[in-house]
């Protein structure tokens, strides 16, 4: 099995290393990730500047390719130019902090998964619900099992998957649900500051406000200590999803390694 592994936290992020460790057990994980953090860049692609490709070594061994661009750039360049053979699945993450509700629109993590979909591949976006002190254990184990399951399909999924996991060990997960993207918005709050040279600047400090408390939404599922699996698409209109393409019973088996 062959996986293209990217993220938006940058190639040195701990979440990326966590999912790579698990994917390496089941196949070949080719890391093609941004050189610097690209959080909240959305589906940005680079048109007016060249994309640098830097081989990265960690612990004296080759680790992957650092790209001077966005997560979507990494997927495009990885599939078109870097990988000698196409991936079975594109895995994006593990993101530090959840991507639920409106955050999916801003997320570079989710955009890498939808870029895979645009190019005709199965894409998974992985995130955990803790920014300051994340525990990637459950997300890495479940994410690798899910990627392995999807790699065995004859055809790619007709949508990408946005997977949000509680930040905890695997044995603390209460279950997994197929969810819908809930309603939310960022309540903007800008901190006004002044540089030593007198230039004013503003720092975004807004938080996401959840406005949909239904049990079948991504945010509520995550709050209930369950893994949320949300089908997403690059089409922004509302379309019914193909029936039978994703079954919760199949996902539950992944929690137990079945």
GIPEWO-V801255 format. One record per residue. N is the residue number from 1. RES is the residue in one small letter. SS is DSSP state (H for helix, E for strand, C for the rest). PHI is phi in whole degrees, 0 to 359 (* if undefined). D_FIRST is the distance of its C-alpha to the first C-alpha in Angstrom with 1 decimal. Layout:
BEGIN
n = <N	N>
res = <RES	RES>
ss = <SS	SS>
phi = <PHI	PHI>
d_first = <D_FIRST	D_FIRST>
END
This chain:
BEGIN
n = <1	2	3	4	5	6	7	8	9	10	11	12	13	14	15	16	17	18	19	20	21	22	23	24	25	26	27	28	29	30	31	32	33	34	35	36	37	38	39	40	41	42	43	44	45	46	47	48	49	50	51	52	53	54	55	56	57	58	59	60	61	62	63	64	65	66	67	68	69	70	71	72	73	74	75	76	77	78	79	80	81	82	83	84	85	86	87	88	89	90	91	92	93	94	95	96	97	98	99	100	101	102	103	104	105	106	107	108	109	110	111	112	113	114	115	116	117	118	119	120	121	122	123	124	125	126	127	128	129	130	131	132	133	134	135	136	137	138	139	140	141	142	143	144	145	146	147	148	149	150	151	152	153	154	155	156	157	158	159	160	161	162	163	164	165	166	167	168	169	170	171	172	173	174	175	176	177	178	179	180	181	182	183	184	185	186	187	188	189	190	191	192	193	194	195	196	197	198	199	200	201	202	203	204	205	206	207	208	209	210	211	212	213	214	215	216	217	218	219	220	221	222	223	224	225	226	227	228	229	230	231	232	233	234	235	236	237	238	239	240	241	242	243	244	245	246	247	248	249	250	251	252	253	254	255	256	257	258>
res = <x	x	x	x	x	x	x	x	x	x	x	x	x	x	x	x	x	x	x	x	x	x	x	x	x	x	x	x	x	x	x	x	x	x	x	x	x	x	x	x	x	x	x	x	x	x	x	x	x	x	x	x	x	x	x	x	x	x	x	x	x	x	x	x	x	x	x	x	x	x	x	x	x	x	x	x	x	x	x	x	x	x	x	x	x	x	x	x	x	x	x	x	x	x	x	x	x	x	x	x	x	x	x	x	x	x	x	x	x	x	x	x	x	x	x	x	x	x	x	x	x	x	x	x	x	x	x	x	x	x	x	x	x	x	x	x	x	x	x	x	x	x	x	x	x	x	x	x	x	x	x	x	x	x	x	x	x	x	x	x	x	x	x	x	x	x	x	x	x	x	x	x	x	x	x	x	x	x	x	x	x	x	x	x	x	x	x	x	x	x	x	x	x	x	x	x	x	x	x	x	x	x	x	x	x	x	x	x	x	x	x	x	x	x	x	x	x	x	x	x	x	x	x	x	x	x	x	x	x	x	x	x	x	x	x	x	x	x	x	x	x	x	x	x	x	x	x	x	x	x	x	x	x	x	x	x	x	x>
ss = <C	E	E	E	E	E	C	C	C	C	C	C	C	H	H	H	H	H	H	H	H	H	H	C	C	C	C	E	E	E	E	E	E	E	C	C	C	C	C	C	C	C	C	C	C	C	C	C	C	C	C	C	E	E	E	E	E	E	C	C	E	E	E	E	E	E	E	C	C	C	H	H	H	H	H	H	H	H	H	H	H	H	C	C	C	C	C	C	E	E	E	E	E	E	E	E	C	C	C	C	C	C	H	H	H	H	C	H	H	H	H	H	H	H	H	H	H	H	C	C	C	E	E	E	E	E	E	E	C	C	C	C	C	C	C	C	H	H	H	H	H	H	H	H	H	H	H	H	H	H	H	C	C	C	C	C	C	C	C	E	E	E	E	E	E	C	C	C	C	H	H	H	C	C	C	E	E	E	E	E	C	C	C	E	E	E	E	C	C	E	E	E	E	E	C	C	C	C	C	E	E	E	E	E	C	C	E	E	E	E	C	C	C	C	C	C	E	H	H	H	H	H	H	C	C	C	E	E	E	E	E	E	C	C	C	C	C	C	C	C	C	C	C	C	C	C	C	H	H	H	H	H	H	H	H	C	C	C>
phi = <*	231	236	266	247	221	193	239	273	102	293	265	292	294	297	296	297	294	285	298	302	284	292	298	285	244	181	258	253	265	276	224	224	298	293	233	299	232	299	64	274	63	260	302	233	268	242	261	230	289	258	277	241	246	296	247	243	226	61	81	238	297	249	169	247	268	245	275	204	269	301	296	303	299	292	301	292	298	286	282	233	269	285	287	233	293	284	282	213	260	244	243	138	274	286	274	111	288	238	234	57	293	301	299	292	274	290	290	299	294	293	296	291	287	296	301	299	303	276	95	240	283	236	237	254	243	216	240	269	214	267	281	225	287	247	266	302	295	297	291	292	294	299	292	296	295	299	295	299	288	295	275	285	287	236	294	298	278	204	270	243	258	253	244	242	300	276	191	295	301	286	262	286	270	157	218	225	276	238	248	289	280	280	198	206	274	276	295	215	250	273	269	222	227	286	302	263	91	275	282	214	233	244	294	232	290	241	278	255	279	245	231	259	290	295	266	265	300	293	290	303	295	297	274	65	243	281	259	241	247	293	229	216	283	287	270	283	268	234	292	275	302	292	79	282	215	245	296	299	293	290	300	298	293	298	255	72	277>
d_first = <0.0	3.8	6.7	10.4	12.6	16.3	19.4	23.2	24.6	23.8	21.5	23.6	23.3	22.8	20.7	18.1	18.2	18.0	14.8	13.2	14.5	12.7	9.3	9.7	10.3	7.0	4.6	6.2	8.5	10.9	14.2	16.5	19.3	23.1	25.4	27.7	27.7	27.5	28.2	29.9	29.5	28.2	26.7	28.5	27.5	29.3	31.7	34.6	33.1	30.8	27.4	27.1	23.9	24.5	22.3	22.3	22.7	23.1	24.6	25.0	21.3	19.3	17.8	17.1	19.2	22.1	23.3	26.9	26.2	25.0	21.7	21.9	22.6	19.5	17.3	19.6	19.8	16.2	15.1	18.4	19.1	17.0	13.4	13.7	10.9	10.4	7.9	6.5	8.6	11.4	12.6	16.2	18.2	19.3	22.7	25.9	27.9	27.4	26.8	28.9	31.6	32.7	30.5	27.6	29.6	30.1	26.7	24.6	21.7	22.0	22.7	19.4	17.8	20.4	20.1	16.5	18.2	20.9	18.6	17.1	13.8	13.1	14.4	15.1	18.1	18.7	22.2	24.6	28.3	29.9	30.6	32.8	31.3	27.8	26.0	22.2	21.5	21.1	19.3	16.7	16.2	16.4	14.3	11.3	12.0	12.6	9.4	7.5	10.4	10.3	6.8	8.4	11.4	12.9	14.4	14.0	16.4	19.9	20.2	18.6	18.7	21.0	20.4	23.3	23.5	26.7	26.9	27.1	25.6	23.4	26.5	28.6	26.7	28.9	26.5	24.3	25.7	24.8	27.4	29.1	29.7	33.1	36.2	36.8	38.2	38.6	42.2	42.9	44.7	45.4	46.8	49.5	49.9	51.7	50.7	53.1	54.3	55.1	52.2	51.2	47.6	45.8	42.8	40.9	41.1	40.6	38.8	37.0	39.3	37.8	40.0	38.3	38.5	37.2	35.0	32.2	31.7	29.0	31.5	33.4	30.3	29.3	32.9	32.9	30.1	27.5	24.1	24.6	22.0	23.6	22.6	23.7	24.3	25.7	28.6	31.3	33.3	33.0	31.2	30.5	26.9	25.8	26.7	24.3	21.1	20.7	22.3	23.5	23.5	19.7	19.4	22.0	20.0	17.4	20.4	21.1	17.7	18.3>
END
